[in-house]
Amino acid sequence: MLIVQKFGGTSLAGEERIRQAAQWVTQVAKRGSRVVAVVSAQGTTTDDLIKQAISLNPRVSAREMDAYLATGEQISAGLLSMAIQAMGYPVISLTGWQAGIFTDHTHGNAVILGLDNNRVVTELDQGKIVVVTGFQGINAAGDITTLGRGGSDTTAVALAGCLGADLCQIYTDVAGVYDKDPHLYPDAVKFDWVSYEKMRRLIAGGAQVLHDRSVELAQKFGLSLEVLSSFTGQPGTIVCGET
């Protein structure tokens, strides 16, 4: 069994949360499944990096911004891999381009065109947990590209679909998908499952728990997504087809 797990910025904000994410990853490995973890930059790292870049050069080129912003996810991948390694599990971190994620040339909002998953498969076959930087890839010119806001969701789904994963879990700061923002409305109701179509309507209405492009990809692959809390690990919401 192969499971892809994606951890958002809030799920990796600080040492304790990184250790908790490592626990979720290693629990899957302990059960005998293969696991690929996809990570976002920690907390407000991306926003902080953007502010610093703009302060130096308000007209910074999109290419240089992409090369710069990609470092946020690399830090997360390195730290999560270190935490997993400290727990006694074999692990390797890969950047988006090392994982074979190829995109178009649109810096800042690139689209994934294909995936050469040979490196990922090789590492999995060697019994390793694979940690991949989300949000980024490489174009035909060999330049780093980023996938836009929420791009790590898209990375996780693309990897899961191309690798034939059994499930893609999206760990976040809420317990699942709700009919309205649970941070603002105490009476918000959590769904046990929602269809791809309904999830896309919720996103269009302002729900930020998943990126629209990731749901579109999941539907294309017929891949089930589970949105769940990185703090509790309790069953969340399954996003899947009508049946």
N, C-alpha and C positions, 0 to 999 in steps of 0.2 A: 504494500500500500504506500502511496506517495501523497503527502500533504504539503501544500504551500501555505505558509503563514506570513501575513504582512503586519508589521508593527509601525503604527503612526508615531508622529513626533511626541505626543503626550505620553505614549507608552514607553518612551525611551528617555524621558526627561529626568535624569539623575541616576545615581548608582543603584539605588534600590529598585527602581523601575526596570533598569537594564537587567538586574539579577532576576527579577520576576519574569521578564520576557524570556530569559535563558531557561527558566524553569518550565515554561510552556513549551518551548522548543524541545528540550531534553525529555520531557514526558512522552512526547510523540516518538522520539527515538528509542526510549526505553521500552515502549510497547512493540518495538520491532519494525516500525514504519520508517521509510525514508522521508526526510524533511528538508525543504528549502525555505529559508526565512528571508523575507524582503523587508528592508528597513527604509524609513524616512529619516530626515535630519532631526536631531533632538529639539524638542520644544520650539522656541522662537528663533532657532539658528538661521533659517533661511531669510527671515525678515531682517535679522541683525546683519547678515552678510550683505543684503541688498542696500541697507542704509549706509553701511561703510563704503561700499562701492560708489554709490551716488555722491557721497560727500567728497570723494576723490575726483570723480569725473561724471558729471550729470549726463554726459553724452557717451557713456561707455558702450562699446560695440556689443551686439548680442552674442557674438562668438566668444568674446572674452568673459562676458557675464556667465555664460554656460559653463565654461571651463572652471570658473571660480566657484559658482554655486554647487557644482558637483561634489566639492570637498565636504559639504555638510553630511551627505549620506555616507561618504567614505569613513568619516569619523564614527558614525553610528555602527557601521558594519564591523569596523575594527574593535570597538568596545564590546559589542554583543558577542563577537567571536572569542574575545578574551575571557568573557564571563562564562561562556560555554566550555571553553578549554579548561578553565579553573575547576569545572565540575567533573572533569575527567573524560570528556567526549571528544572524539576527533572532529575537527571543524576546519573549514577554510572560507575566507571571505573573498568575494569577487566583485569587481566593479561591473557596471552595466556592460561595458565593452568587452571585458574579460568573459562575461557570461554570454556574449554573442548577440546582444540586443542591437539590431541595426534599424536606423530611422531615416526619415527624409531629412532635408536640409533646413527645415524651419527651426531656427534657434529660438528657444524660449517656449515653444509649443509644438515640439516635434511629434510625428506620428510613427509608431513602430511599424516597419515594413516586413520584418522577418526576424527569425531567431535561429542562430546556429547554436544548438544546445549541446554540442559534443563535449565541451569542457564541463558543463554542469553534470551531464550524465556520467562522464568519466569519474568525477569526484564522488558522486553518489555511489557508483559501483565499487569504489574503494572503501565504502563504509563511512564516509564523512557526512556531517551536516554541512550544508552549503548556505552561506549567508551572502545575499546579493544586494547591492545598492539599488534602491528604487529610483524612479524619477529621471533616469538618464540612459543614454545609449551612445552610439557612434554612427556617423553618416559615411557616405561613400568616399568623402575626402579625408576620412580619418579624424575628423573633429568631434569633440564631445558635444552632445546635444542634450537638452533637458525637455521633459514632456509636459511642462506646465503644472499648475496647481493640481494637487491630487494625483500626480503622475505615478506615485508609488503604487497606488491601487491598480493602475493600468499595467505596470511592470509585473505585479504579482499575478494578475489574471492571464497576461500573455505567457508568462513562464508556465503557469499551471496548465493552460490549454495546450501549449506546444509540447510539454512534457507528459501529457496524458494523466495529470494528477487526479486523484479521487475526490479531493475537496480543496477549496481555497478558503482559508480563514482570514478574516480582516479584523485584527485586534485594534480596538479604539477606546475612547474614554466613556462610551455609553454601552449599555447592556444589549443593544440590538437596534432594530429599526422601529421607530415610534410614529404614531399618527401626527405628532407635533413635537417640538423641541422639549425634551424632558428637563433641560436645564432651566427653562423658563416656565414650564407648565407642569406642576406636580401631578395633575390628573392625566398626563400623557399615557397612552396605551401602547404597549409593546406588541408587535406582531410576532407570531411564531414563525410565519413564513410569508413572503410576498412574491408575486410573479415579477419577471424582468420588466414587464410593461408598467406595472404599478410602481415599481422602484424608480423607474425613469420619470414617471409623473411626479413622484414625491421629490425627486431631485430638481425637476423643473420648478416645483413649488417652493424651493429654498432649502430642502434637506441637504446637509453637507456630509452625511455619514459615508457616502460613496461618491466616486467620480463617475459622471455619466458615461465616459468613454470605456470605463472598466466594466460597467453593466452591459454595454453594447457588445463588448468582446466576449463576456461570459455567455451571453445569449448565443452568439455565433458558435462558440465551442460546445454549447450545451452543458456548461460547467456550473455546478452548485457553489454558491458563495455562502459563507456563514459570517455574519457580523456579530461580534461578541466583545465583552469587556476584557481589557487586559489586566484589570485590577482583581476581578473575581474568577474569571475563567468559566463562569456558568454558561450553559447553553444560551445562544443568542437567537438571531433571526436568520432563517434560511432564505436566500434569494435564488429562485429557480424557475423552471417552466411551469405552466398551469397544471401539469400532471405530476 
